[in-house]
Amino acid sequence: MINFRFHIISLIAVFLALGIGIIMGTAVIDRAVVDRLERQQSSLRHSIDNVRSTNSKLEQELKDEQSAANKLADEGSQRLLNGVLAGTPVLIVGARGAEADGLNDLVTLIGRANADYRGTLWLTNRFVLDKDNEVRDLAEALNVPSTTSAATLRTTAMNRLALALRPVSATAGPVEIDNTVISLRSAGFLDYSPAQGGKADQFPALDPHTRIIVVSGVKAVVPDRLLMVPLVHMLVASRTDRDPIAVLAASGQPPVDNKDDTFIGPLRQDRSLTGRLSTVDDIDDFAGRLAAVLALADLGEGRFGDFGRGQGAQRLLPAPAS
């Protein structure tokens, strides 16, 4: 007769067999999983090595292309632009905050075109006029009542600056010396970066053949609709007391989203400006800088156009004169 002890031993044997089976099965499965993971890791490591090798090759190719492009820009500009602006005075007027990366290279190309670079006049962030002392200082610089609104002060300043930068008409009769630039500089609303050999405290006199490059864009400290767009309008406006002046509006790169095009876009869309100025939207690129110099030369012949890669551009470069 089977006793209770036999039942206990039988149950223990069954559970022990089950435990051993589970352990052995788990070990086999775990080994298979580990082997598969090791193979995947090895494959992934090999893929990563291939990607790194490809990236290194592409980086070297990019460096070679950039080097070749820089060399082409350097050597090509010497041949293409030599004498294009011989003796022509060129002044740059820019908005702080919108300094284009290619601006210094543009100045170099202007020099290679044998132009007479007159320096760069910067409109500072004080034109924001969001502080009482800025409003007071601008009113004092313009010699108008301190109660004048910020918008009216800004418009008055742009109008007077535009007049100061335009040649006086020979038929206008005697005109008082305009001290606008001096007054605005003294009040901190203008900065002046002279050409090599020039003096920062001496703004040069501008003659009738001066050509002006106005540089701004979405990063300008003062919104373009309040400052630089009105300035461009005033520079090219018809006046009996001022002769016309050649103006080129430029920006560093066309924005990805056209709604962010705060400077070149509005100028191109304004039909009242057609035939009054030229625009270039990509002076951060060599093609844009080349277009800017060639467009400046065309302005002297009464040829206007919109150049670059942004919306409204007619061509990458000005067409040859017909």
C-alpha positions as CSV (number, residue, x, y, z in Angstrom):
1,M,0.0,0.0,0.0
2,I,1.3,3.4,-1.1
3,N,2.0,5.7,1.8
4,F,1.9,9.5,2.1
5,R,5.8,9.7,1.9
6,F,5.7,8.2,-1.6
7,H,3.2,10.8,-2.8
8,I,5.5,13.6,-1.5
9,I,8.5,12.2,-3.2
10,S,6.6,11.7,-6.5
11,L,5.4,15.3,-6.5
12,I,8.9,16.6,-5.7
13,A,10.2,14.6,-8.6
14,V,7.6,16.0,-11.0
15,F,8.3,19.6,-10.0
16,L,12.0,19.0,-10.2
17,A,11.7,17.6,-13.7
18,L,9.6,20.6,-14.8
19,G,12.1,23.0,-13.3
20,I,15.0,21.3,-15.1
21,G,13.1,21.3,-18.4
22,I,12.3,25.0,-18.1
23,I,15.9,25.9,-17.3
24,M,17.2,23.8,-20.2
25,G,14.7,25.3,-22.6
26,T,15.4,28.9,-21.5
27,A,19.2,28.3,-21.9
28,V,18.7,27.1,-25.4
29,I,16.4,30.0,-26.4
30,D,18.6,32.6,-24.7
31,R,21.6,31.3,-26.6
32,A,19.7,31.6,-29.9
33,V,18.7,35.2,-29.0
34,V,22.2,36.1,-28.0
35,D,23.6,34.7,-31.3
36,R,21.1,36.6,-33.3
37,L,21.8,39.9,-31.5
38,E,25.5,39.4,-31.9
39,R,25.0,38.9,-35.7
40,Q,22.9,42.0,-35.9
41,Q,25.4,44.0,-33.9
42,S,28.2,42.9,-36.2
43,S,26.1,43.8,-39.2
44,L,25.2,47.2,-37.7
45,R,28.9,47.9,-36.9
46,H,29.8,47.1,-40.5
47,S,27.1,49.4,-41.8
48,I,28.2,52.3,-39.5
49,D,31.8,51.8,-40.7
50,N,30.6,52.1,-44.3
51,V,28.6,55.2,-43.6
52,R,31.6,56.8,-41.8
53,S,33.8,56.0,-44.7
54,T,31.3,57.5,-47.2
55,N,30.8,60.6,-45.0
56,S,34.6,61.2,-44.9
57,K,34.8,60.8,-48.6
58,L,31.9,63.2,-49.2
59,E,33.3,65.7,-46.7
60,Q,36.6,65.7,-48.6
61,E,34.8,66.1,-51.9
62,L,32.9,69.0,-50.5
63,K,36.1,70.7,-49.3
64,D,37.6,70.2,-52.7
65,E,34.5,71.7,-54.4
66,Q,34.5,74.7,-52.0
67,S,38.2,75.2,-52.6
68,A,37.7,75.1,-56.3
69,A,34.7,77.5,-56.1
70,N,36.6,79.9,-54.0
71,K,39.5,79.8,-56.4
72,L,37.1,80.3,-59.3
73,A,35.5,83.3,-57.6
74,D,38.9,84.8,-56.8
75,E,40.5,84.3,-60.2
76,G,37.3,84.7,-62.2
77,S,36.4,88.0,-60.6
78,Q,39.8,89.4,-61.5
79,R,39.2,88.8,-65.2
80,L,35.4,89.4,-65.3
81,L,35.3,92.6,-63.3
82,N,38.5,94.4,-64.1
83,G,37.6,98.0,-64.8
84,V,33.8,97.5,-64.9
85,L,33.3,100.3,-62.4
86,A,36.4,102.3,-63.1
87,G,36.5,105.4,-60.8
88,T,32.7,105.1,-60.0
89,P,32.0,106.2,-56.4
90,V,30.1,103.4,-54.5
91,L,28.5,103.8,-51.0
92,I,26.9,101.0,-49.0
93,V,24.0,101.8,-46.7
94,G,23.1,98.9,-44.4
95,A,20.8,98.1,-41.5
96,R,22.3,96.7,-38.3
97,G,21.3,93.2,-37.6
98,A,21.0,92.4,-41.4
99,E,24.8,92.4,-42.1
100,A,25.2,89.9,-44.9
101,D,27.9,87.3,-44.6
102,G,29.1,88.1,-48.1
103,L,29.3,91.9,-47.6
104,N,33.1,92.0,-47.1
105,D,33.6,89.9,-50.2
106,L,31.3,92.2,-52.1
107,V,33.5,95.2,-51.1
108,T,36.5,93.2,-52.4
109,L,34.7,92.7,-55.8
110,I,33.9,96.4,-55.9
111,G,37.6,97.1,-55.5
112,R,38.5,94.6,-58.2
113,A,36.0,96.5,-60.5
114,N,38.2,99.5,-59.8
115,A,35.3,101.4,-58.2
116,D,35.9,104.2,-55.7
117,Y,34.5,102.6,-52.6
118,R,33.3,105.3,-50.1
119,G,32.6,103.1,-47.1
120,T,29.5,101.8,-45.4
121,L,26.9,103.8,-43.5
122,W,25.0,101.8,-40.9
123,L,21.6,102.6,-39.5
124,T,21.7,101.5,-35.8
125,N,19.2,99.9,-33.5
126,R,18.4,103.3,-31.9
127,F,15.9,103.8,-34.8
128,V,13.7,101.3,-32.9
129,L,12.7,104.3,-30.8
130,D,11.2,102.3,-28.0
131,K,13.0,104.3,-25.3
132,D,12.2,107.8,-24.3
133,N,15.9,108.9,-24.6
134,E,16.0,107.6,-28.2
135,V,12.9,109.6,-29.1
136,R,14.3,112.7,-27.4
137,D,17.8,112.3,-29.0
138,L,16.4,111.9,-32.5
139,A,14.1,114.9,-32.1
140,E,17.1,117.0,-31.0
141,A,19.2,115.7,-33.9
142,L,16.5,116.7,-36.4
143,N,15.7,119.9,-34.6
144,V,12.0,119.2,-34.2
145,P,9.7,119.3,-31.1
146,S,10.3,116.5,-28.6
147,T,6.6,115.8,-28.7
148,T,6.8,114.5,-32.2
149,S,5.7,110.9,-32.5
150,A,8.3,108.1,-33.1
151,A,6.8,107.2,-36.5
152,T,7.0,110.8,-37.7
153,L,10.6,111.2,-36.4
154,R,11.7,108.0,-38.2
155,T,10.1,109.1,-41.4
156,T,11.6,112.6,-41.1
157,A,15.0,111.1,-40.5
158,M,14.8,108.8,-43.5
159,N,13.7,111.7,-45.7
160,R,16.5,113.9,-44.6
161,L,19.1,111.1,-44.9
162,A,17.9,110.3,-48.5
163,L,18.3,114.0,-49.4
164,A,21.7,114.1,-47.9
165,L,22.8,111.1,-50.0
166,R,21.4,112.5,-53.3
167,P,23.2,115.1,-55.4
168,V,21.7,118.6,-55.5
169,S,20.1,119.5,-58.9
170,A,22.1,122.1,-60.9
171,T,18.8,124.0,-61.4
172,A,17.8,124.0,-57.7
173,G,19.8,127.1,-56.9
174,P,21.7,127.6,-53.6
175,V,21.1,124.9,-51.1
176,E,22.2,124.9,-47.5
177,I,24.9,122.4,-46.4
178,D,23.1,119.3,-45.1
179,N,24.4,118.2,-41.7
180,T,21.9,115.3,-41.3
181,V,24.6,112.6,-41.4
182,I,26.8,114.5,-38.9
183,S,23.8,115.1,-36.5
184,L,22.5,111.5,-36.7
185,R,26.0,110.1,-36.2
186,S,26.6,112.3,-33.2
187,A,23.3,111.0,-31.7
188,G,24.2,107.4,-32.3
189,F,21.7,106.7,-35.0
190,L,24.3,106.2,-37.7
191,D,27.7,104.4,-37.7
192,Y,30.3,104.8,-40.5
193,S,32.8,102.2,-41.6
194,P,35.3,104.0,-43.9
195,A,37.1,102.6,-46.8
196,Q,40.7,101.5,-46.3
197,G,42.7,104.6,-45.6
198,G,39.6,106.7,-44.7
199,K,38.7,108.2,-41.4
200,A,35.7,107.0,-39.3
201,D,34.9,110.6,-38.2
202,Q,34.9,112.0,-41.8
203,F,32.0,111.1,-44.0
204,P,33.0,111.7,-47.6
205,A,31.2,114.1,-49.9
206,L,29.1,112.3,-52.5
207,D,29.2,113.4,-56.2
208,P,26.5,113.0,-58.8
209,H,27.9,109.7,-60.1
210,T,27.7,107.9,-56.8
211,R,25.9,104.6,-56.7
212,I,24.4,103.3,-53.5
213,I,23.9,99.7,-52.4
214,V,21.2,99.5,-49.7
215,V,21.6,96.2,-47.7
216,S,18.9,94.8,-45.3
217,G,16.8,91.8,-44.7
218,V,14.6,89.9,-42.2
219,K,17.2,90.1,-39.4
220,A,17.3,93.9,-39.4
221,V,16.9,95.2,-35.9
222,V,14.3,97.7,-37.1
223,P,11.6,96.2,-39.3
224,D,12.3,96.9,-43.0
225,R,8.8,98.3,-43.5
226,L,9.6,101.0,-41.0
227,L,13.1,101.9,-42.0
228,M,14.9,100.5,-45.0
229,V,12.0,100.1,-47.4
230,P,10.9,103.8,-46.9
231,L,14.5,104.9,-47.3
232,V,14.8,103.2,-50.7
233,H,11.6,104.8,-51.8
234,M,12.9,108.2,-50.8
235,L,16.2,107.6,-52.5
236,V,14.7,106.9,-55.8
237,A,11.7,109.4,-55.6
238,S,11.4,112.1,-58.3
239,R,12.3,115.5,-56.9
240,T,12.9,118.8,-58.6
241,D,15.7,119.8,-56.1
242,R,17.7,116.5,-56.4
243,D,19.1,114.6,-59.3
244,P,18.3,110.9,-59.7
245,I,20.8,108.6,-58.0
246,A,21.6,105.0,-58.9
247,V,20.3,102.5,-56.2
248,L,20.8,98.8,-55.8
249,A,18.9,97.0,-53.1
250,A,20.5,93.8,-51.8
251,S,20.2,91.1,-49.2
252,G,22.3,88.1,-48.1
253,Q,20.1,85.2,-49.1
254,P,16.5,84.8,-50.2
255,P,14.4,83.4,-47.4
256,V,13.0,79.9,-47.6
257,D,9.5,81.2,-46.9
258,N,8.5,84.2,-49.0
259,K,6.5,85.6,-46.1
260,D,9.8,86.3,-44.4
261,D,11.1,88.3,-47.4
262,T,10.8,91.7,-45.7
263,F,13.0,93.8,-47.9
264,I,13.7,92.6,-51.5
265,G,10.2,91.0,-51.9
266,P,8.2,94.2,-51.1
267,L,10.5,96.3,-53.3
268,R,10.0,93.9,-56.3
269,Q,6.3,93.8,-55.8
270,D,5.9,97.6,-55.7
271,R,5.2,98.5,-59.4
272,S,5.9,102.2,-58.6
273,L,9.6,101.3,-58.3
274,T,9.9,99.5,-61.7
275,G,12.7,101.1,-63.7
276,R,14.0,103.1,-60.7
277,L,16.3,100.6,-59.0
278,S,17.8,97.1,-59.3
279,T,17.7,94.3,-56.7
280,V,19.9,91.3,-55.9
281,D,18.7,88.8,-53.3
282,D,21.8,86.6,-52.7
283,I,25.0,88.5,-52.2
284,D,26.2,85.8,-49.7
285,D,26.9,83.8,-52.9
286,F,29.6,84.6,-55.4
287,A,26.9,84.7,-58.2
288,G,25.0,87.3,-56.2
289,R,28.1,89.4,-55.6
290,L,29.0,89.2,-59.2
291,A,25.4,90.2,-60.2
292,A,25.6,93.2,-57.8
293,V,28.7,94.6,-59.4
294,L,27.4,94.1,-62.9
295,A,24.1,95.6,-62.0
296,L,25.8,98.6,-60.5
297,A,27.6,99.1,-63.9
298,D,24.3,98.7,-65.7
299,L,22.7,101.4,-63.6
300,G,25.0,103.9,-65.1
301,E,23.6,103.0,-68.5
302,G,20.0,103.2,-67.3
303,R,19.5,99.4,-67.2
304,F,17.6,97.9,-64.3
305,G,16.7,94.4,-63.2
306,D,16.0,91.9,-60.4
307,F,18.7,89.2,-60.0
308,G,19.3,86.2,-57.8
309,R,17.4,83.1,-56.8
310,G,14.4,84.4,-54.8
311,Q,10.9,85.1,-55.9
312,G,10.6,87.8,-58.6
313,A,14.2,87.4,-59.8
314,Q,14.5,87.7,-63.6
315,R,17.9,86.2,-64.0
316,L,20.9,85.0,-62.0
317,L,23.1,87.6,-63.6
318,P,22.4,90.7,-65.7
319,A,22.2,90.0,-69.4
320,P,24.8,91.5,-71.8
321,A,24.0,94.9,-73.1
322,S,22.2,94.7,-76.4
